[in-house]
Amino acid sequence: TIGLVVWYGGLSNALSDTASQGVLIAFIMFIPKLFRPLRQIADKFNTLQMGMVAATRVFKVLDTTSQIDDHGTHEAAHFKGDISFKNVWFNYVDDEPVLKGVSFKVNAGETIAIVGSTGAGKSTIINLLNRLYDINFGNITIDSKDIKSITVKNLRQNIAVVLQDVFLFADTIFNNITLKNPSITEAQVEAAAKDIGIHEFIMSLPNGYHYNVKERGVMLSSGQRQLISFLRAYVINPKILILDEATASIDSYAEQLIQKATQKITQGRTSIVIAHRLATIQNADMIIVLEAGEIVEKGTHKDLLKTKNGPYRNLYDAQFMTKNS
């Protein structure tokens, strides 16, 4: 449009003097003012369309019904912490079993470690214990009660999970720890932080416990985010604790703090630790080695090392020979 005005107006000015130079410049300046609102309306329409697409996805999630049938009636204020897997079979896809007759028992207060290659079924065990999925065959019990007889809410209230990929909200450290649970006070959070040795780290940040970590905790390092997740689990005092690759991606600054936090947080409660780094699980009461959904070895660190060419011994040698070299 501007090109047309310049061509026609300039030609008219030069040949017939029907438009002055001032009028020509005025038209050139008015044209953007005419089209700018139209462009803005078009941009708002695009934004509205993107919002409608996003809203469709949100409502789809909200309308999704759980695949877990919560017919449980039993509720306990606190679990003792005895866990038993008996001949558990499970598959995500038909005719492709992920767990094949897995059986083990964890007594209250014990720490067991589960090791194995990627895809062996380690995280699946955690998902089944939290009833994110229901097993195909077998039986899973806590304190001698089938987990299907326990309400899903009560079951998950007594289990704390610390994952490798920590999610933090764009909020303060305090709110990320308590998840805005009004029954947890700041004094309790500070006491818990001192117990596991990360109070000084938090207080070194601007505003301490009221420091805003931004979306997904981008203001903190991976190790610092992991420490926050440890404190989040510790402050609710769970009877069953699950650490799923919780020490896999840490920096050297936070490594000692995380080792101390791990020892403190697992003390006196039933703990299931999934780890690739064998140095972090040597003191476990029992180590389970999974391969292709089956338990191929079970025992303490010292006992498993005695088996030459055993799966655990091979993992140990490969890991520490690589480290030493």
C-alpha positions in Angstrom: 0.0 0.0 0.0 2.8 2.4 0.8 4.5 1.6 -2.5 1.2 2.3 -4.3 0.8 5.6 -2.5 4.4 6.7 -3.2 4.1 5.7 -6.9 0.7 7.3 -7.5 1.2 10.3 -5.2 4.7 11.0 -6.4 3.5 10.8 -10.0 0.5 13.1 -9.4 2.8 15.5 -7.6 5.3 15.6 -10.4 2.9 15.7 -13.4 -0.3 17.5 -12.3 0.5 18.9 -8.9 -2.7 17.5 -7.4 -1.0 16.4 -4.2 1.6 18.3 -2.3 4.7 16.7 -0.7 3.2 17.2 2.8 0.0 15.4 1.9 2.0 12.6 0.4 4.1 12.2 3.5 1.0 12.4 5.7 -0.5 9.5 3.7 2.7 7.5 4.1 2.5 8.0 7.9 -1.2 7.3 8.2 -1.0 4.0 6.4 0.9 2.1 9.2 -1.5 3.5 11.7 -4.4 2.1 9.7 -2.8 -1.4 9.3 -1.2 -1.8 12.8 -4.5 -2.4 14.6 -5.5 -4.9 11.9 -2.2 -6.8 12.5 -2.8 -6.7 16.2 -6.3 -8.1 15.8 -4.8 -10.9 13.6 -2.1 -11.6 16.3 -4.8 -11.8 19.0 -6.7 -14.2 16.9 -3.6 -16.4 16.6 -3.1 -16.2 20.4 -6.8 -17.1 20.9 -6.4 -20.2 18.6 -3.3 -21.4 20.5 -5.1 -20.9 23.8 -8.1 -23.0 22.6 -5.7 -25.8 21.5 -4.0 -25.7 24.9 -7.4 -25.6 26.7 -8.5 -28.7 24.8 -5.5 -30.6 26.1 -6.0 -29.4 29.6 -9.7 -30.4 29.6 -8.8 -33.7 28.1 -6.5 -34.4 31.1 -9.1 -33.2 33.6 -11.7 -35.4 32.0 -9.4 -38.5 32.1 -10.7 -41.2 34.4 -8.2 -43.2 36.4 -7.5 -46.7 35.2 -7.0 -47.8 38.8 -10.2 -49.0 40.5 -10.0 -47.7 44.1 -12.2 -50.2 45.9 -10.0 -50.3 49.0 -11.5 -49.7 52.4 -8.6 -50.1 54.8 -6.8 -47.0 56.1 -3.9 -46.8 58.5 -2.6 -43.7 60.2 0.9 -45.1 59.8 2.4 -48.1 58.0 4.7 -50.4 59.8 6.6 -50.9 56.5 6.7 -54.6 55.7 6.6 -55.1 51.9 6.2 -58.3 50.0 6.1 -59.1 46.3 4.9 -62.6 45.6 5.2 -64.0 42.0 4.3 -60.6 40.4 3.8 -60.5 36.7 3.1 -57.3 34.8 3.1 -56.0 31.2 2.4 -52.6 29.7 1.7 -54.2 26.3 -0.1 -57.6 25.9 2.3 -60.6 25.5 5.3 -58.5 26.4 5.9 -59.0 30.2 8.0 -56.5 32.0 8.1 -58.4 35.3 8.2 -62.1 35.3 7.4 -63.8 38.6 9.2 -61.3 40.8 9.3 -62.2 44.5 11.0 -60.5 47.4 10.3 -59.3 50.9 11.4 -56.2 52.8 11.1 -56.1 56.6 10.2 -52.8 58.3 13.1 -50.5 58.6 15.3 -52.3 56.1 16.9 -50.8 53.0 17.0 -52.8 49.8 18.6 -51.8 46.5 17.5 -52.8 43.1 20.1 -52.7 40.3 20.1 -53.7 36.6 20.3 -52.4 33.1 17.9 -49.9 31.6 14.6 -51.6 30.9 15.1 -54.4 33.4 11.9 -53.4 35.3 13.3 -51.4 38.2 11.1 -48.4 38.0 8.1 -50.6 37.2 8.4 -52.1 40.7 8.0 -48.6 42.1 5.0 -47.8 39.9 3.3 -51.0 41.0 3.9 -50.4 44.7 2.3 -46.9 44.3 -0.6 -48.5 42.3 0.0 -46.3 39.3 -0.7 -49.6 37.5 -2.3 -52.8 38.7 -0.4 -56.1 38.3 -1.6 -58.9 36.0 -0.8 -61.8 38.4 0.6 -62.3 41.8 0.3 -60.3 45.0 1.8 -57.2 46.6 1.3 -56.6 50.3 2.2 -53.9 52.8 2.0 -55.0 56.5 0.4 -58.2 55.3 -2.5 -56.4 53.6 -3.0 -56.5 49.8 -2.4 -53.0 48.5 -5.7 -53.3 46.6 -7.5 -53.4 50.0 -5.9 -50.1 51.0 -7.4 -46.8 49.7 -5.1 -45.3 47.0 -5.0 -42.0 48.9 -3.9 -43.7 52.2 -1.4 -45.8 50.3 0.3 -42.9 48.6 0.2 -40.7 51.7 2.6 -43.2 53.4 5.0 -43.5 50.5 7.5 -40.8 49.6 9.3 -40.9 46.2 12.5 -39.1 45.3 13.0 -39.2 41.5 16.1 -38.4 39.4 14.2 -35.7 37.5 13.1 -33.3 40.2 10.2 -31.0 39.5 10.1 -27.7 41.3 7.3 -25.1 41.0 7.9 -21.4 40.3 7.6 -20.6 44.0 9.6 -20.4 47.2 11.7 -23.2 48.6 9.4 -23.5 51.6 6.3 -23.9 49.4 8.1 -26.4 47.2 8.9 -28.5 50.3 5.5 -28.4 52.0 3.5 -28.2 48.8 1.4 -25.7 50.7 0.4 -28.2 53.3 -0.9 -26.0 56.1 0.0 -28.6 58.8 3.7 -28.3 58.1 5.3 -25.2 59.7 8.4 -23.4 58.8 10.0 -24.5 62.1 9.4 -28.1 61.2 11.0 -27.6 57.8 14.0 -25.9 59.3 14.4 -28.7 61.9 14.2 -31.3 59.1 16.8 -29.4 57.0 19.2 -29.3 59.9 18.7 -33.1 60.5 19.8 -34.0 56.9 22.5 -31.2 56.8 21.1 -28.8 54.2 20.0 -25.9 56.4 23.2 -23.9 55.7 22.9 -24.4 52.0 19.3 -23.0 52.0 20.2 -20.1 54.2 23.1 -19.2 51.9 20.5 -18.4 49.2 18.9 -14.9 49.0 15.8 -14.9 51.4 16.6 -18.4 52.5 13.5 -20.6 52.6 11.6 -17.9 50.8 13.9 -17.8 47.8 11.9 -18.2 44.6 13.5 -20.9 42.5 11.5 -20.1 39.3 10.0 -22.6 36.9 11.3 -26.1 37.4 13.9 -24.7 39.8 16.2 -23.1 37.1 17.8 -20.9 39.7 19.3 -24.0 41.4 21.8 -26.6 40.2 20.8 -30.2 39.6 22.3 -31.2 42.9 20.6 -28.4 44.8 17.3 -29.4 43.3 17.9 -32.9 44.5 18.5 -31.8 48.0 15.2 -29.9 48.0 13.5 -33.1 46.9 15.1 -35.1 49.7 13.9 -32.5 52.2 10.4 -32.6 50.7 10.3 -36.4 51.3 11.8 -36.3 54.7 9.6 -33.6 56.2 6.4 -35.7 55.8 8.1 -38.5 57.7 7.0 -41.4 55.5 7.2 -45.0 56.6 8.2 -46.2 53.1 10.8 -44.2 51.1 11.7 -44.8 47.5 14.8 -43.3 45.8 14.6 -43.8 42.1 18.1 -42.9 40.6 18.1 -40.0 43.1 21.9 -39.7 43.1 22.5 -40.2 39.4 22.8 -36.6 38.2 24.6 -34.6 41.0 27.4 -32.1 40.9 30.5 -32.4 43.1 29.4 -29.6 45.3 26.2 -31.4 46.4 27.6 -35.0 46.4 28.6 -35.1 50.0 25.5 -33.3 51.2 23.4 -35.8 49.3 25.3 -38.8 50.7 24.7 -37.5 54.2 21.0 -36.8 53.4 20.6 -40.3 52.0 21.9 -41.9 55.2 19.7 -39.8 57.4 16.5 -40.0 55.4 16.7 -43.9 55.1 17.4 -44.4 58.8 14.6 -46.2 60.6 12.3 -46.5 57.7 11.7 -49.1 54.9 13.6 -47.9 51.9 13.8 -49.0 48.3 16.8 -47.6 46.4 17.2 -47.9 42.7 20.7 -46.9 41.6 23.2 -47.4 38.8 26.1 -46.1 41.0 26.9 -49.2 43.1 29.0 -47.1 45.6 25.7 -45.7 47.0 24.1 -49.0 47.8 26.9 -51.1 49.4 25.4 -50.7 52.9 21.9 -51.9 51.8 20.5 -54.8 53.8 19.7 -56.6 50.5 20.6 -56.0 46.9 18.3 -57.4 44.1 19.7 -57.7 40.6 17.1 -57.6 37.8 17.6 -58.7 34.2 14.8 -58.6 31.7 12.2 -58.5 34.4 13.5 -61.4 36.4 15.5 -61.5 39.7 18.8 -63.2 38.8 20.6 -62.5 42.1 19.8 -61.5 45.6 21.9 -60.9 48.7 24.2 -58.4 50.5 27.0 -56.5 48.8 29.7 -58.8 50.2 27.8 -62.0 49.4 27.2 -61.0 45.8 30.8 -60.1 45.2 31.9 -63.6 46.2 30.1 -65.0 43.1 32.7 -64.9 40.3 31.3 -63.9 36.9 27.9 -63.2 38.6 25.8 -60.3 37.2 26.4 -58.1 40.3 30.1 -58.8 40.3 30.4 -58.0 36.6 28.5 -54.7 37.1 30.8 -53.9 40.1 34.0 -54.7 38.2 33.0 -52.8 35.1 32.0 -49.7 37.1 35.0 -49.5 39.4 37.6 -50.6 36.8 36.3 -47.8 34.6 36.5 -45.4 37.5 40.0 -46.4 38.5 41.3 -46.3 34.9 
